Amino acid sequence: MVALDSTLAFIFGFDPVYFLFLAPAMLLALWAQIKVKSTYAAAQQVPAQSGMSGAEAADMLMQAYGIRDVGIEEAHGFLSDHYDPKARVLRLSSDVYRGHSVASLGIAAHEAGHAIQHATGYAPLKFRNGLVGFAMVGGQFSWLLIFGGLALGAAGTILGKGLLIAGIALFSLTVLFQLINLPVEFDASKRAKDLLRSAGIVRDGEEYNAMRRVLSAAAMTYVAATVTAAATLLYYLFRSGLLGGGGNNQRS
């Protein structure tokens, strides 16, 4: 196959090599989503004997660390829970905000864990937050540079190679963000489990085990996102010719 054929296949989405690189990541992401939904649904059926709601648990945990400047808001959307460090607010989905199940408590405590990380100066969180803007730009615009670089590179131009390398470098920031995000999320889940147990909000046994399974399943979605980003980067490197022989230096 000539180089131009490979470039056109890449640009218009008919490149079978893409699926060879991404298929394992896609399957992992699908499995992770199914696992989260099933474990969350099961844990929703396990009420916490403490009787606390997710919002109340999150507030109690933050208060224990002297955090009084972080608000808690009810948000819409299934498992749309997150901590906004700029607005200094936890946004919890309705089921988590109002729910009294161990699933609600676990997720709320996880987000409170991020607020605690922020308040205590947790270094990986600082690094991740510093990369957010670059990662967003990389995710949105790197593919334009890569597509343009491949198209011009097929014609053998120096500009094409420059655009291609710039696009890959920009996308690498997205991969770096995902890698840094893993220890941040794992640490927030560990804090959630330890704090809920030590405070007696979630009891040992069925309650704790159900809550732990929810947080473990949620962690796999971050793993899947990281694997997907890394696989995409490897594909870009291969198709550009910077990794292996898949680039525009091929001849028919």
Secondary structure as UniProt FT lines:
FT   HELIX           3..12
FT   HELIX           16..43
FT   TURN            44..45
FT   TURN            49..50
FT   HELIX           54..64
FT   TURN            65..66
FT   STRAND          71..75
FT   TURN            78..79
FT   STRAND          82..84
FT   TURN            85..88
FT   STRAND          89..93
FT   HELIX           94..98
FT   HELIX           102..119
FT   TURN            120..121
FT   HELIX           123..153
FT   TURN            154..156
FT   HELIX           158..198
FT   TURN            199..200
FT   TURN            204..205
FT   HELIX           206..240
FT   TURN            244..245
FT   TURN            248..249
//
